[in-house]
Amino acid sequence: MLRAEIIAIGSELLTPYRTDTNSLWLTERLNSVGIEVQIKTIVGDDEAIMEESVRDALKRSDVIISTGGLGPTEDDITRKVFARVTGRQLTLDYEVLEGIRHRFASRGYQMTPNNERQALIPQGARVLQNPNGTAPGIRIDQDNKLIVLLPGPPRENQPMFIDYVMSELERMSRGVRIARRVLKVTGLGESALDDMIAPIYKEYTNPVTTILFTDSEIEIHLTATAETAVHAEEIVLELTDKLEEKLGYYVYSTSGEMLEEVVGHQLRLKQFTIATAESCTGGLVAERLTRVPGSSDYFAGSVVSYTNDAKARLLGVSEEALERYGAVSGEVAEAMARGVKQRIGATIAVSVTGTAGPGGGTDAVPVGTVYIGLADELVTSNRRLVLPGDRHLVRWRASTAALEMVRRRYLV
């Protein structure tokens, strides 16, 4: 399989304020034609470091794609560095220069001299036209390797890549195709999950299995390769089915959906509506449910009752329950769920009350203690959890536990 490498160029990408989104888009396109991206590098506007990165890339990768650094300013050094590494002279391409001049003139501007830098092309390279900007792309064939230099703005580099690069990559990949599946699992720890499924996935070298732990769930990534897209999909589906059978209800998705999407699908199928009552999560469960397009079909409303007074006034939680059991208790969680169900008129209701920290914990109710309440036409129940992590993680994991409690109750 061909090995690809992406080099994102620009010192701004090394700050907290800009993100390299180009590499994500390029990776998806490369994978679609059976080319695996093995390395992604972000390099600032430093000639020595950039040259080292490019030389290393040429040693280990078959396809090298860079983004950025093709502009008219002094710090746009991409073409100069790639020309030096590949042993080529930069020459002024008068056709490109005339095109840049015309672009400025058509908008009523006069081209400044520094824009001539964008018309410098390494000898023997091919110019990739850019109808959406002034910087052309550059293709270099070097020692049976393909080098593509793309401008940084997505509105410029994406059409250029599709028009001038994709067909060549399909030819180079020689018919190899990649299929991926993502299984999402909740309710299991990473070690427990691996103990369950390792005997299965270790029998396979294709697909390749990768296990990733996120804030509140585990993802199992499967990657299969084959001579056709159909065969690759068949290979990945075989292992997907075996893992899903082994893990049972712990798997909530085999195609990458978010938990709130799966829950919403269940609710829509059953023609149920849902309401939420939240304390420590501050409306996070409702936010996750409503981020799904079409959630108005099943989401009825929410009450954020942060104080005891709000729990009593807005949800009808009795003063006796609050005093006897405390706000963070199963009894209060159930009362919150019943209250919001009755007041909003939903089919079902889920509630969250807890101590997210960092303060407020006691010996009896340590930080991270959360109760989830669930009420429907048949039963009212609660679940106690002690969740690890900081305030953000406790709140996020509590919202996941609430959604998961709904999913488990109404498994299709």
SVG drawing of the C-alpha trace seen along z (x, -y; Angstrom):
<svg xmlns="http://www.w3.org/2000/svg" viewBox="-49 -49 69 65">
<polyline fill="none" stroke="black" stroke-width="0.4" points="0.0,0.0 1.2,-3.5 2.3,-5.7 1.3,-9.3 2.4,-12.2 0.9,-15.6 2.9,-18.6 0.9,-21.6 3.0,-24.8 2.5,-28.0 3.6,-29.3 0.0,-30.3 -0.9,-26.6 1.5,-26.2 -0.5,-28.7 -3.7,-28.0 -5.8,-30.1 -5.6,-28.1 -6.3,-24.5 -5.0,-22.4 -8.3,-21.3 -6.8,-20.7 -5.1,-17.4 -8.4,-15.9 -10.1,-16.6 -7.0,-15.4 -6.8,-12.2 -10.4,-11.3 -9.8,-11.7 -6.5,-9.8 -8.1,-6.9 -11.0,-6.8 -8.5,-5.7 -6.7,-3.2 -3.8,-5.4 -2.9,-5.4 -1.8,-8.6 1.0,-7.5 2.4,-10.9 1.1,-14.4 3.5,-17.2 2.9,-20.9 5.9,-23.1 6.4,-26.7 7.9,-29.3 11.5,-28.1 13.6,-27.1 15.9,-24.7 13.2,-22.8 11.0,-22.7 13.9,-21.4 14.5,-18.7 10.9,-17.7 10.7,-17.6 13.9,-15.5 12.6,-13.0 9.3,-12.8 11.0,-11.9 12.8,-9.1 9.8,-7.4 6.7,-8.3 5.4,-7.8 3.1,-10.8 3.9,-14.1 1.3,-16.8 2.0,-20.2 -0.5,-23.0 0.3,-26.6 3.3,-28.8 2.7,-29.7 1.7,-33.3 3.5,-36.5 5.2,-37.4 8.7,-36.9 7.6,-34.1 6.1,-32.1 9.0,-29.8 7.4,-26.5 8.3,-26.6 11.9,-27.7 12.5,-24.8 10.9,-22.1 13.0,-23.4 16.2,-23.2 15.4,-19.7 14.6,-18.3 17.6,-20.0 15.6,-22.3 16.0,-25.9 13.1,-28.3 12.2,-30.1 9.7,-32.8 6.7,-31.4 5.5,-34.3 2.2,-32.6 1.5,-32.3 2.6,-35.8 0.3,-37.2 -2.6,-35.3 -1.9,-36.8 -1.7,-40.3 -5.0,-39.7 -6.7,-38.5 -5.7,-41.7 -6.7,-43.9 -10.1,-42.3 -10.9,-43.4 -9.6,-46.9 -6.3,-46.5 -2.7,-46.8 -0.4,-43.9 2.4,-44.7 5.9,-43.4 6.0,-40.9 3.2,-38.9 5.8,-37.9 7.1,-35.4 3.9,-33.3 5.0,-32.8 8.3,-31.2 8.0,-27.5 10.6,-24.7 12.1,-23.6 10.3,-20.6 7.3,-21.0 3.8,-21.2 1.5,-24.2 -1.9,-23.5 -4.3,-26.2 -6.0,-28.1 -9.2,-29.8 -10.0,-30.8 -6.8,-32.6 -3.5,-34.0 -1.2,-31.2 -1.0,-28.2 -0.4,-24.7 2.7,-22.8 3.2,-19.2 6.7,-17.6 7.6,-14.1 10.7,-13.1 12.3,-9.6 9.0,-7.8 7.3,-9.9 4.6,-12.4 4.9,-15.8 2.0,-18.2 2.2,-21.8 -1.2,-23.3 -2.2,-26.7 -3.5,-27.0 -7.1,-28.2 -9.5,-25.3 -11.6,-27.1 -8.5,-27.1 -6.8,-23.8 -9.9,-21.5 -11.0,-22.1 -7.4,-22.0 -6.8,-18.7 -10.0,-17.2 -9.4,-18.5 -5.7,-17.8 -4.5,-15.3 -7.3,-12.7 -7.1,-10.9 -3.4,-10.5 -3.7,-9.1 -6.2,-6.6 -3.8,-5.4 -0.9,-5.2 -2.9,-3.2 -3.2,-0.3 -6.7,0.6 -6.1,0.9 -9.1,-0.3 -9.7,-0.9 -12.9,-0.3 -13.3,-1.5 -15.8,-0.9 -16.0,-2.6 -17.8,-0.6 -18.7,-2.8 -19.0,-1.2 -20.1,-2.5 -20.5,-1.0 -17.2,1.0 -13.6,0.1 -10.8,0.3 -9.1,3.3 -12.4,5.2 -13.4,4.6 -10.0,5.7 -10.2,8.9 -13.5,9.7 -12.6,9.1 -8.8,9.6 -9.2,13.4 -11.5,12.4 -9.6,9.5 -6.1,11.1 -7.2,13.7 -7.2,11.0 -4.3,9.1 -6.8,7.6 -8.7,5.6 -6.4,3.9 -8.0,3.1 -7.3,0.0 -8.9,-0.7 -9.3,-4.3 -10.6,-5.7 -12.4,-9.0 -13.9,-11.1 -16.8,-8.7 -16.7,-5.8 -14.4,-3.5 -14.1,-3.4 -13.0,-0.3 -11.6,-1.3 -11.4,1.3 -9.5,0.7 -9.5,3.2 -7.8,3.2 -8.6,5.1 -8.4,4.9 -12.0,3.4 -14.1,1.3 -16.8,4.0 -14.3,6.7 -12.8,4.3 -16.2,3.6 -17.0,7.3 -13.8,7.9 -14.4,5.2 -18.1,6.2 -17.1,9.8 -15.1,8.7 -17.7,6.0 -20.4,8.6 -18.3,10.9 -17.3,8.0 -20.9,6.7 -22.2,10.2 -19.6,10.6 -20.2,7.1 -24.0,7.1 -25.8,4.1 -22.5,2.4 -22.2,1.4 -24.4,-1.5 -23.1,-2.2 -21.2,-0.3 -21.1,-3.2 -19.8,-6.1 -23.1,-7.8 -23.1,-9.9 -24.9,-8.4 -27.5,-11.2 -28.2,-10.3 -28.9,-6.7 -31.1,-7.7 -33.0,-10.1 -33.5,-7.4 -35.0,-5.0 -37.3,-7.7 -38.5,-8.6 -39.1,-4.9 -41.2,-4.4 -42.9,-7.8 -41.8,-8.8 -41.1,-12.3 -38.5,-13.0 -37.9,-15.8 -34.8,-16.4 -34.4,-17.7 -30.8,-18.7 -28.8,-20.0 -25.0,-19.4 -25.0,-19.0 -26.6,-22.4 -28.6,-21.5 -25.9,-19.4 -28.1,-16.4 -30.7,-18.6 -28.0,-20.3 -26.7,-17.0 -30.2,-15.8 -31.0,-19.0 -27.8,-19.2 -29.2,-16.4 -31.1,-17.7 -34.8,-16.9 -34.8,-16.5 -38.0,-18.6 -39.7,-15.3 -39.0,-13.9 -37.5,-16.5 -40.2,-18.1 -38.3,-20.4 -35.9,-20.8 -35.7,-22.2 -32.3,-23.2 -33.0,-23.2 -29.6,-24.0 -30.8,-25.0 -33.0,-23.1 -35.5,-25.9 -35.7,-25.5 -36.1,-21.7 -39.0,-22.3 -40.7,-25.2 -40.2,-24.0 -40.3,-20.2 -42.3,-19.7 -39.6,-17.9 -40.8,-17.8 -38.9,-19.7 -39.1,-16.5 -37.1,-14.5 -34.5,-17.3 -34.0,-17.4 -34.1,-13.7 -32.1,-12.4 -30.2,-15.4 -30.2,-17.0 -27.7,-14.4 -29.7,-11.2 -31.6,-8.6 -34.9,-9.7 -34.5,-13.3 -33.3,-12.1 -36.5,-10.1 -38.6,-13.0 -37.0,-15.3 -37.7,-12.9 -41.3,-12.5 -41.8,-16.2 -40.4,-17.2 -42.4,-14.4 -45.6,-15.6 -45.0,-19.4 -43.8,-19.1 -46.1,-16.2 -43.4,-14.0 -43.6,-10.2 -40.4,-9.7 -38.0,-11.9 -34.4,-11.6 -32.8,-13.6 -29.3,-14.3 -28.2,-15.4 -24.7,-15.3 -21.5,-16.9 -19.3,-17.8 -16.6,-19.5 -13.9,-20.5 -15.6,-21.4 -18.8,-20.4 -18.0,-16.8 -18.4,-15.0 -17.4,-11.6 -20.9,-10.3 -21.2,-12.1 -17.7,-12.4 -17.0,-14.6 -18.1,-12.8 -21.2,-11.3 -24.1,-11.4 -27.6,-10.0 -29.5,-9.5 -33.3,-9.3 -35.7,-7.8 -39.4,-8.0 -41.9,-6.7 -45.5,-5.3 -44.5,-2.1 -41.6,-2.7 -39.4,-5.2 -35.8,-4.2 -32.4,-5.7 -28.8,-4.8 -25.8,-5.9 -22.4,-6.5 -19.1,-7.8 -17.4,-9.3 -13.7,-10.1 -12.2,-13.3 -12.3,-17.0 -15.5,-19.1 -15.7,-19.0 -15.3,-15.2 -17.8,-14.5 -20.4,-16.6 -19.8,-15.1 -19.7,-11.5 -22.9,-12.2 -24.6,-13.3 -23.4,-10.2 -24.7,-8.0 -28.1,-9.7 -28.4,-9.1 -27.1,-5.6 -29.8,-4.9 -32.4,-5.9 -30.9,-3.8 -30.7,-0.7 -34.3,-1.1 -35.7,-1.4 -33.4,0.9 -35.1,1.6"/>
</svg>
